[in-house]
Amino acid sequence: MNIVNEIDSDTVMMSNYINRMCEKASETENLKQF
């Protein structure tokens, strides 16, 4: 159970990190349009 919990937390952290990178990328793309 502990191993599964650790993997889940790592997956959540990775998905959050990827989401932030995608948000930053979309922000820079929006800035390029202006």
Protein Blocks (a to p, Z undefined) as FASTA:
>chain_A
ZZmmmmmmmmmmmmmmmmmmmmmmmmmmmmmmZZ
